[in-house]
Amino acid sequence: MRLLGNFLWFILGGVINGILWWIIGLLCFIFIISQS
């Protein structure tokens, strides 16, 4: 059941969601570093 849930999450935008969170984190990091 866990494998099925992970597969559905992966198909239904999990990868895109993960990439977007990574980009947002990177932008926040750059913004904080540039402020100091």
ModelCIF file with pLDDT and N, C-alpha, C, O atoms, coordinates in Angstrom:
data_MODEL
#
_entry.id   MODEL 
#
_entity.id                         1 
_entity.type                       polymer 
_entity.pdbx_number_of_molecules   1 
#
_entity_poly.entity_id                      1 
_entity_poly.type                           'polypeptide(L)' 
_entity_poly.nstd_linkage                   no 
_entity_poly.nstd_monomer                   no 
_entity_poly.pdbx_seq_one_letter_code       MRLLGNFLWFILGGVINGILWWIIGLLCFIFIISQS 
_entity_poly.pdbx_seq_one_letter_code_can   MRLLGNFLWFILGGVINGILWWIIGLLCFIFIISQS 
_entity_poly.pdbx_strand_id                 A 
#
loop_
_entity_poly_seq.entity_id 
_entity_poly_seq.num 
_entity_poly_seq.mon_id 
_entity_poly_seq.hetero 
1 1  MET n 
1 2  ARG n 
1 3  LEU n 
1 4  LEU n 
1 5  GLY n 
1 6  ASN n 
1 7  PHE n 
1 8  LEU n 
1 9  TRP n 
1 10 PHE n 
1 11 ILE n 
1 12 LEU n 
1 13 GLY n 
1 14 GLY n 
1 15 VAL n 
1 16 ILE n 
1 17 ASN n 
1 18 GLY n 
1 19 ILE n 
1 20 LEU n 
1 21 TRP n 
1 22 TRP n 
1 23 ILE n 
1 24 ILE n 
1 25 GLY n 
1 26 LEU n 
1 27 LEU n 
1 28 CYS n 
1 29 PHE n 
1 30 ILE n 
1 31 PHE n 
1 32 ILE n 
1 33 ILE n 
1 34 SER n 
1 35 GLN n 
1 36 SER n 
#
_struct_asym.id          A 
_struct_asym.entity_id   1 
#
loop_
_ma_qa_metric.id 
_ma_qa_metric.mode 
_ma_qa_metric.name 
_ma_qa_metric.software_group_id 
_ma_qa_metric.type 
1 global pLDDT . pLDDT 
2 local  pLDDT . pLDDT 
#
_ma_qa_metric_global.metric_id      1 
_ma_qa_metric_global.metric_value   88.17 
_ma_qa_metric_global.model_id       1 
_ma_qa_metric_global.ordinal_id     1 
#
loop_
_ma_qa_metric_local.label_asym_id 
_ma_qa_metric_local.label_comp_id 
_ma_qa_metric_local.label_seq_id 
_ma_qa_metric_local.metric_id 
_ma_qa_metric_local.metric_value 
_ma_qa_metric_local.model_id 
_ma_qa_metric_local.ordinal_id 
A MET 1  2 84.00 1 1  
A ARG 2  2 87.00 1 2  
A LEU 3  2 87.00 1 3  
A LEU 4  2 88.00 1 4  
A GLY 5  2 83.00 1 5  
A ASN 6  2 81.00 1 6  
A PHE 7  2 83.00 1 7  
A LEU 8  2 82.00 1 8  
A TRP 9  2 79.00 1 9  
A PHE 10 2 78.00 1 10 
A ILE 11 2 79.00 1 11 
A LEU 12 2 80.00 1 12 
A GLY 13 2 80.00 1 13 
A GLY 14 2 76.00 1 14 
A VAL 15 2 80.00 1 15 
A ILE 16 2 86.00 1 16 
A ASN 17 2 88.00 1 17 
A GLY 18 2 86.00 1 18 
A ILE 19 2 91.00 1 19 
A LEU 20 2 94.00 1 20 
A TRP 21 2 95.00 1 21 
A TRP 22 2 96.00 1 22 
A ILE 23 2 97.00 1 23 
A ILE 24 2 97.00 1 24 
A GLY 25 2 97.00 1 25 
A LEU 26 2 97.00 1 26 
A LEU 27 2 97.00 1 27 
A CYS 28 2 96.00 1 28 
A PHE 29 2 96.00 1 29 
A ILE 30 2 95.00 1 30 
A PHE 31 2 94.00 1 31 
A ILE 32 2 94.00 1 32 
A ILE 33 2 94.00 1 33 
A SER 34 2 93.00 1 34 
A GLN 35 2 90.00 1 35 
A SER 36 2 74.00 1 36 
#
loop_
_atom_site.group_PDB 
_atom_site.id 
_atom_site.type_symbol 
_atom_site.label_atom_id 
_atom_site.label_alt_id 
_atom_site.label_comp_id 
_atom_site.label_asym_id 
_atom_site.label_entity_id 
_atom_site.label_seq_id 
_atom_site.pdbx_PDB_ins_code 
_atom_site.Cartn_x 
_atom_site.Cartn_y 
_atom_site.Cartn_z 
_atom_site.occupancy 
_atom_site.B_iso_or_equiv 
_atom_site.pdbx_formal_charge 
_atom_site.auth_seq_id 
_atom_site.auth_comp_id 
_atom_site.auth_asym_id 
_atom_site.auth_atom_id 
_atom_site.pdbx_PDB_model_num 
ATOM 1   N N  . MET A 1 1  ? 0.834  -1.201 0.000   1.00 84.00 ? 1  MET A N  1 
ATOM 2   C CA . MET A 1 1  ? 0.000  0.000  0.000   1.00 84.00 ? 1  MET A CA 1 
ATOM 3   C C  . MET A 1 1  ? 0.874  1.259  0.000   1.00 84.00 ? 1  MET A C  1 
ATOM 4   O O  . MET A 1 1  ? 0.567  2.237  -0.681  1.00 84.00 ? 1  MET A O  1 
ATOM 5   N N  . ARG A 1 2  ? 1.970  1.221  0.776   1.00 87.00 ? 2  ARG A N  1 
ATOM 6   C CA . ARG A 1 2  ? 2.872  2.371  0.813   1.00 87.00 ? 2  ARG A CA 1 
ATOM 7   C C  . ARG A 1 2  ? 3.508  2.594  -0.557  1.00 87.00 ? 2  ARG A C  1 
ATOM 8   O O  . ARG A 1 2  ? 3.654  3.731  -1.006  1.00 87.00 ? 2  ARG A O  1 
ATOM 9   N N  . LEU A 1 3  ? 3.884  1.497  -1.217  1.00 87.00 ? 3  LEU A N  1 
ATOM 10  C CA . LEU A 1 3  ? 4.482  1.597  -2.552  1.00 87.00 ? 3  LEU A CA 1 
ATOM 11  C C  . LEU A 1 3  ? 3.496  2.213  -3.541  1.00 87.00 ? 3  LEU A C  1 
ATOM 12  O O  . LEU A 1 3  ? 3.872  3.045  -4.368  1.00 87.00 ? 3  LEU A O  1 
ATOM 13  N N  . LEU A 1 4  ? 2.227  1.797  -3.449  1.00 88.00 ? 4  LEU A N  1 
ATOM 14  C CA . LEU A 1 4  ? 1.200  2.350  -4.328  1.00 88.00 ? 4  LEU A CA 1 
ATOM 15  C C  . LEU A 1 4  ? 1.005  3.843  -4.072  1.00 88.00 ? 4  LEU A C  1 
ATOM 16  O O  . LEU A 1 4  ? 0.868  4.626  -5.013  1.00 88.00 ? 4  LEU A O  1 
ATOM 17  N N  . GLY A 1 5  ? 0.992  4.238  -2.789  1.00 83.00 ? 5  GLY A N  1 
ATOM 18  C CA . GLY A 1 5  ? 0.845  5.654  -2.452  1.00 83.00 ? 5  GLY A CA 1 
ATOM 19  C C  . GLY A 1 5  ? 2.007  6.480  -2.963  1.00 83.00 ? 5  GLY A C  1 
ATOM 20  O O  . GLY A 1 5  ? 1.808  7.567  -3.505  1.00 83.00 ? 5  GLY A O  1 
ATOM 21  N N  . ASN A 1 6  ? 3.225  5.971  -2.793  1.00 81.00 ? 6  ASN A N  1 
ATOM 22  C CA . ASN A 1 6  ? 4.404  6.684  -3.293  1.00 81.00 ? 6  ASN A CA 1 
ATOM 23  C C  . ASN A 1 6  ? 4.372  6.806  -4.808  1.00 81.00 ? 6  ASN A C  1 
ATOM 24  O O  . ASN A 1 6  ? 4.732  7.849  -5.354  1.00 81.00 ? 6  ASN A O  1 
ATOM 25  N N  . PHE A 1 7  ? 3.947  5.755  -5.489  1.00 83.00 ? 7  PHE A N  1 
ATOM 26  C CA . PHE A 1 7  ? 3.867  5.772  -6.950  1.00 83.00 ? 7  PHE A CA 1 
ATOM 27  C C  . PHE A 1 7  ? 2.845  6.800  -7.422  1.00 83.00 ? 7  PHE A C  1 
ATOM 28  O O  . PHE A 1 7  ? 3.107  7.552  -8.360  1.00 83.00 ? 7  PHE A O  1 
ATOM 29  N N  . LEU A 1 8  ? 1.669  6.835  -6.767  1.00 82.00 ? 8  LEU A N  1 
ATOM 30  C CA . LEU A 1 8  ? 0.639  7.814  -7.140  1.00 82.00 ? 8  LEU A CA 1 
ATOM 31  C C  . LEU A 1 8  ? 1.131  9.236  -6.899  1.00 82.00 ? 8  LEU A C  1 
ATOM 32  O O  . LEU A 1 8  ? 0.916  10.118 -7.731  1.00 82.00 ? 8  LEU A O  1 
ATOM 33  N N  . TRP A 1 9  ? 1.795  9.466  -5.757  1.00 79.00 ? 9  TRP A N  1 
ATOM 34  C CA . TRP A 1 9  ? 2.320  10.793 -5.449  1.00 79.00 ? 9  TRP A CA 1 
ATOM 35  C C  . TRP A 1 9  ? 3.347  11.208 -6.507  1.00 79.00 ? 9  TRP A C  1 
ATOM 36  O O  . TRP A 1 9  ? 3.363  12.354 -6.954  1.00 79.00 ? 9  TRP A O  1 
ATOM 37  N N  . PHE A 1 10 ? 4.199  10.263 -6.897  1.00 78.00 ? 10 PHE A N  1 
ATOM 38  C CA . PHE A 1 10 ? 5.229  10.521 -7.908  1.00 78.00 ? 10 PHE A CA 1 
ATOM 39  C C  . PHE A 1 10 ? 4.602  10.903 -9.247  1.00 78.00 ? 10 PHE A C  1 
ATOM 40  O O  . PHE A 1 10 ? 5.052  11.841 -9.905  1.00 78.00 ? 10 PHE A O  1 
ATOM 41  N N  . ILE A 1 11 ? 3.566  10.176 -9.643  1.00 79.00 ? 11 ILE A N  1 
ATOM 42  C CA . ILE A 1 11 ? 2.899  10.432 -10.927 1.00 79.00 ? 11 ILE A CA 1 
ATOM 43  C C  . ILE A 1 11 ? 2.114  11.745 -10.885 1.00 79.00 ? 11 ILE A C  1 
ATOM 44  O O  . ILE A 1 11 ? 2.116  12.495 -11.861 1.00 79.00 ? 11 ILE A O  1 
ATOM 45  N N  . LEU A 1 12 ? 1.446  12.029 -9.768  1.00 80.00 ? 12 LEU A N  1 
ATOM 46  C CA . LEU A 1 12 ? 0.537  13.179 -9.696  1.00 80.00 ? 12 LEU A CA 1 
ATOM 47  C C  . LEU A 1 12 ? 1.232  14.459 -9.250  1.00 80.00 ? 12 LEU A C  1 
ATOM 48  O O  . LEU A 1 12 ? 0.647  15.245 -8.505  1.00 80.00 ? 12 LEU A O  1 
ATOM 49  N N  . GLY A 1 13 ? 2.451  14.680 -9.683  1.00 80.00 ? 13 GLY A N  1 
ATOM 50  C CA . GLY A 1 13 ? 3.091  15.965 -9.455  1.00 80.00 ? 13 GLY A CA 1 
ATOM 51  C C  . GLY A 1 13 ? 4.074  16.001 -8.300  1.00 80.00 ? 13 GLY A C  1 
ATOM 52  O O  . GLY A 1 13 ? 4.517  17.082 -7.912  1.00 80.00 ? 13 GLY A O  1 
ATOM 53  N N  . GLY A 1 14 ? 4.423  14.867 -7.745  1.00 76.00 ? 14 GLY A N  1 
ATOM 54  C CA . GLY A 1 14 ? 5.375  14.852 -6.643  1.00 76.00 ? 14 GLY A CA 1 
ATOM 55  C C  . GLY A 1 14 ? 6.743  15.379 -7.050  1.00 76.00 ? 14 GLY A C  1 
ATOM 56  O O  . GLY A 1 14 ? 7.387  16.108 -6.295  1.00 76.00 ? 14 GLY A O  1 
ATOM 57  N N  . VAL A 1 15 ? 7.179  15.009 -8.241  1.00 80.00 ? 15 VAL A N  1 
ATOM 58  C CA . VAL A 1 15 ? 8.486  15.454 -8.725  1.00 80.00 ? 15 VAL A CA 1 
ATOM 59  C C  . VAL A 1 15 ? 8.492  16.966 -8.924  1.00 80.00 ? 15 VAL A C  1 
ATOM 60  O O  . VAL A 1 15 ? 9.433  17.648 -8.518  1.00 80.00 ? 15 VAL A O  1 
ATOM 61  N N  . ILE A 1 16 ? 7.440  17.486 -9.550  1.00 86.00 ? 16 ILE A N  1 
ATOM 62  C CA . ILE A 1 16 ? 7.333  18.923 -9.797  1.00 86.00 ? 16 ILE A CA 1 
ATOM 63  C C  . ILE A 1 16 ? 7.296  19.672 -8.471  1.00 86.00 ? 16 ILE A C  1 
ATOM 64  O O  . ILE A 1 16 ? 7.947  20.706 -8.318  1.00 86.00 ? 16 ILE A O  1 
ATOM 65  N N  . ASN A 1 17 ? 6.540  19.156 -7.520  1.00 88.00 ? 17 ASN A N  1 
ATOM 66  C CA . ASN A 1 17 ? 6.430  19.771 -6.204  1.00 88.00 ? 17 ASN A CA 1 
ATOM 67  C C  . ASN A 1 17 ? 7.798  19.815 -5.519  1.00 88.00 ? 17 ASN A C  1 
ATOM 68  O O  . ASN A 1 17 ? 8.179  20.833 -4.940  1.00 88.00 ? 17 ASN A O  1 
ATOM 69  N N  . GLY A 1 18 ? 8.522  18.718 -5.591  1.00 86.00 ? 18 GLY A N  1 
ATOM 70  C CA . GLY A 1 18 ? 9.847  18.673 -4.988  1.00 86.00 ? 18 GLY A CA 1 
ATOM 71  C C  . GLY A 1 18 ? 10.811 19.663 -5.623  1.00 86.00 ? 18 GLY A C  1 
ATOM 72  O O  . GLY A 1 18 ? 11.566 20.334 -4.920  1.00 86.00 ? 18 GLY A O  1 
ATOM 73  N N  . ILE A 1 19 ? 10.793 19.757 -6.936  1.00 91.00 ? 19 ILE A N  1 
ATOM 74  C CA . ILE A 1 19 ? 11.675 20.695 -7.641  1.00 91.00 ? 19 ILE A CA 1 
ATOM 75  C C  . ILE A 1 19 ? 11.319 22.137 -7.291  1.00 91.00 ? 19 ILE A C  1 
ATOM 76  O O  . ILE A 1 19 ? 12.207 22.964 -7.086  1.00 91.00 ? 19 ILE A O  1 
ATOM 77  N N  . LEU A 1 20 ? 10.021 22.441 -7.223  1.00 94.00 ? 20 LEU A N  1 
ATOM 78  C CA . LEU A 1 20 ? 9.604  23.798 -6.866  1.00 94.00 ? 20 LEU A CA 1 
ATOM 79  C C  . LEU A 1 20 ? 10.056 24.169 -5.459  1.00 94.00 ? 20 LEU A C  1 
ATOM 80  O O  . LEU A 1 20 ? 10.516 25.288 -5.236  1.00 94.00 ? 20 LEU A O  1 
ATOM 81  N N  . TRP A 1 21 ? 9.930  23.235 -4.498  1.00 95.00 ? 21 TRP A N  1 
ATOM 82  C CA . TRP A 1 21 ? 10.390 23.508 -3.137  1.00 95.00 ? 21 TRP A CA 1 
ATOM 83  C C  . TRP A 1 21 ? 11.894 23.746 -3.121  1.00 95.00 ? 21 TRP A C  1 
ATOM 84  O O  . TRP A 1 21 ? 12.376 24.609 -2.386  1.00 95.00 ? 21 TRP A O  1 
ATOM 85  N N  . TRP A 1 22 ? 12.650 22.979 -3.935  1.00 96.00 ? 22 TRP A N  1 
ATOM 86  C CA . TRP A 1 22 ? 14.098 23.138 -3.988  1.00 96.00 ? 22 TRP A CA 1 
ATOM 87  C C  . TRP A 1 22 ? 14.462 24.512 -4.549  1.00 96.00 ? 22 TRP A C  1 
ATOM 88  O O  . TRP A 1 22 ? 15.374 25.165 -4.043  1.00 96.00 ? 22 TRP A O  1 
ATOM 89  N N  . ILE A 1 23 ? 13.754 24.955 -5.593  1.00 97.00 ? 23 ILE A N  1 
ATOM 90  C CA . ILE A 1 23 ? 14.008 26.272 -6.189  1.00 97.00 ? 23 ILE A CA 1 
ATOM 91  C C  . ILE A 1 23 ? 13.667 27.384 -5.202  1.00 97.00 ? 23 ILE A C  1 
ATOM 92  O O  . ILE A 1 23 ? 14.423 28.346 -5.070  1.00 97.00 ? 23 ILE A O  1 
ATOM 93  N N  . ILE A 1 24 ? 12.537 27.264 -4.508  1.00 97.00 ? 24 ILE A N  1 
ATOM 94  C CA . ILE A 1 24 ? 12.153 28.272 -3.515  1.00 97.00 ? 24 ILE A CA 1 
ATOM 95  C C  . ILE A 1 24 ? 13.183 28.353 -2.407  1.00 97.00 ? 24 ILE A C  1 
ATOM 96  O O  . ILE A 1 24 ? 13.546 29.449 -1.980  1.00 97.00 ? 24 ILE A O  1 
ATOM 97  N N  . GLY A 1 25 ? 13.658 27.217 -1.936  1.00 97.00 ? 25 GLY A N  1 
ATOM 98  C CA . GLY A 1 25 ? 14.690 27.199 -0.903  1.00 97.00 ? 25 GLY A CA 1 
ATOM 99  C C  . GLY A 1 25 ? 15.970 27.860 -1.379  1.00 97.00 ? 25 GLY A C  1 
ATOM 100 O O  . GLY A 1 25 ? 16.603 28.606 -0.631  1.00 97.00 ? 25 GLY A O  1 
ATOM 101 N N  . LEU A 1 26 ? 16.353 27.593 -2.613  1.00 97.00 ? 26 LEU A N  1 
ATOM 102 C CA . LEU A 1 26 ? 17.565 28.187 -3.170  1.00 97.00 ? 26 LEU A CA 1 
ATOM 103 C C  . LEU A 1 26 ? 17.423 29.706 -3.290  1.00 97.00 ? 26 LEU A C  1 
ATOM 104 O O  . LEU A 1 26 ? 18.355 30.443 -2.969  1.00 97.00 ? 26 LEU A O  1 
ATOM 105 N N  . LEU A 1 27 ? 16.262 30.175 -3.750  1.00 97.00 ? 27 LEU A N  1 
ATOM 106 C CA . LEU A 1 27 ? 16.023 31.610 -3.863  1.00 97.00 ? 27 LEU A CA 1 
ATOM 107 C C  . LEU A 1 27 ? 16.053 32.288 -2.494  1.00 97.00 ? 27 LEU A C  1 
ATOM 108 O O  . LEU A 1 27 ? 16.619 33.372 -2.349  1.00 97.00 ? 27 LEU A O  1 
ATOM 109 N N  . CYS A 1 28 ? 15.445 31.650 -1.486  1.00 96.00 ? 28 CYS A N  1 
ATOM 110 C CA . CYS A 1 28 ? 15.481 32.206 -0.126  1.00 96.00 ? 28 CYS A CA 1 
ATOM 111 C C  . CYS A 1 28 ? 16.918 32.283 0.374   1.00 96.00 ? 28 CYS A C  1 
ATOM 112 O O  . CYS A 1 28 ? 17.319 33.277 0.978   1.00 96.00 ? 28 CYS A O  1 
ATOM 113 N N  . PHE A 1 29 ? 17.699 31.219 0.118   1.00 96.00 ? 29 PHE A N  1 
ATOM 114 C CA . PHE A 1 29 ? 19.102 31.207 0.527   1.00 96.00 ? 29 PHE A CA 1 
ATOM 115 C C  . PHE A 1 29 ? 19.881 32.353 -0.119  1.00 96.00 ? 29 PHE A C  1 
ATOM 116 O O  . PHE A 1 29 ? 20.627 33.059 0.559   1.00 96.00 ? 29 PHE A O  1 
ATOM 117 N N  . ILE A 1 30 ? 19.710 32.534 -1.412  1.00 95.00 ? 30 ILE A N  1 
ATOM 118 C CA . ILE A 1 30 ? 20.411 33.606 -2.135  1.00 95.00 ? 30 ILE A CA 1 
ATOM 119 C C  . ILE A 1 30 ? 19.972 34.978 -1.610  1.00 95.00 ? 30 ILE A C  1 
ATOM 120 O O  . ILE A 1 30 ? 20.798 35.874 -1.438  1.00 95.00 ? 30 ILE A O  1 
ATOM 121 N N  . PHE A 1 31 ? 18.659 35.137 -1.355  1.00 94.00 ? 31 PHE A N  1 
ATOM 122 C CA . PHE A 1 31 ? 18.140 36.415 -0.878  1.00 94.00 ? 31 PHE A CA 1 
ATOM 123 C C  . PHE A 1 31 ? 18.705 36.748 0.510   1.00 94.00 ? 31 PHE A C  1 
ATOM 124 O O  . PHE A 1 31 ? 19.085 37.890 0.770   1.00 94.00 ? 31 PHE A O  1 
ATOM 125 N N  . ILE A 1 32 ? 18.757 35.749 1.396   1.00 94.00 ? 32 ILE A N  1 
ATOM 126 C CA . ILE A 1 32 ? 19.270 35.977 2.752   1.00 94.00 ? 32 ILE A CA 1 
ATOM 127 C C  . ILE A 1 32 ? 20.765 36.298 2.705   1.00 94.00 ? 32 ILE A C  1 
ATOM 128 O O  . ILE A 1 32 ? 21.225 37.193 3.414   1.00 94.00 ? 32 ILE A O  1 
ATOM 129 N N  . ILE A 1 33 ? 21.522 35.582 1.884   1.00 94.00 ? 33 ILE A N  1 
ATOM 130 C CA . ILE A 1 33 ? 22.962 35.819 1.779   1.00 94.00 ? 33 ILE A CA 1 
ATOM 131 C C  . ILE A 1 33 ? 23.233 37.211 1.216   1.00 94.00 ? 33 ILE A C  1 
ATOM 132 O O  . ILE A 1 33 ? 24.149 37.898 1.668   1.00 94.00 ? 33 ILE A O  1 
ATOM 133 N N  . SER A 1 34 ? 22.431 37.632 0.219   1.00 93.00 ? 34 SER A N  1 
ATOM 134 C CA . SER A 1 34 ? 22.678 38.929 -0.409  1.00 93.00 ? 34 SER A CA 1 
ATOM 135 C C  . SER A 1 34 ? 22.297 40.101 0.520   1.00 93.00 ? 34 SER A C  1 
ATOM 136 O O  . SER A 1 34 ? 22.763 41.222 0.315   1.00 93.00 ? 34 SER A O  1 
ATOM 137 N N  . GLN A 1 35 ? 21.470 39.855 1.518   1.00 90.00 ? 35 GLN A N  1 
ATOM 138 C CA . GLN A 1 35 ? 21.060 40.925 2.435   1.00 90.00 ? 35 GLN A CA 1 
ATOM 139 C C  . GLN A 1 35 ? 22.170 41.270 3.426   1.00 90.00 ? 35 GLN A C  1 
ATOM 140 O O  . GLN A 1 35 ? 22.241 42.403 3.902   1.00 90.00 ? 35 GLN A O  1 
ATOM 141 N N  . SER A 1 36 ? 23.034 40.306 3.741   1.00 74.00 ? 36 SER A N  1 
ATOM 142 C CA . SER A 1 36 ? 24.046 40.548 4.773   1.00 74.00 ? 36 SER A CA 1 
ATOM 143 C C  . SER A 1 36 ? 25.304 41.170 4.211   1.00 74.00 ? 36 SER A C  1 
ATOM 144 O O  . SER A 1 36 ? 26.248 41.434 4.956   1.00 74.00 ? 36 SER A O  1 
#
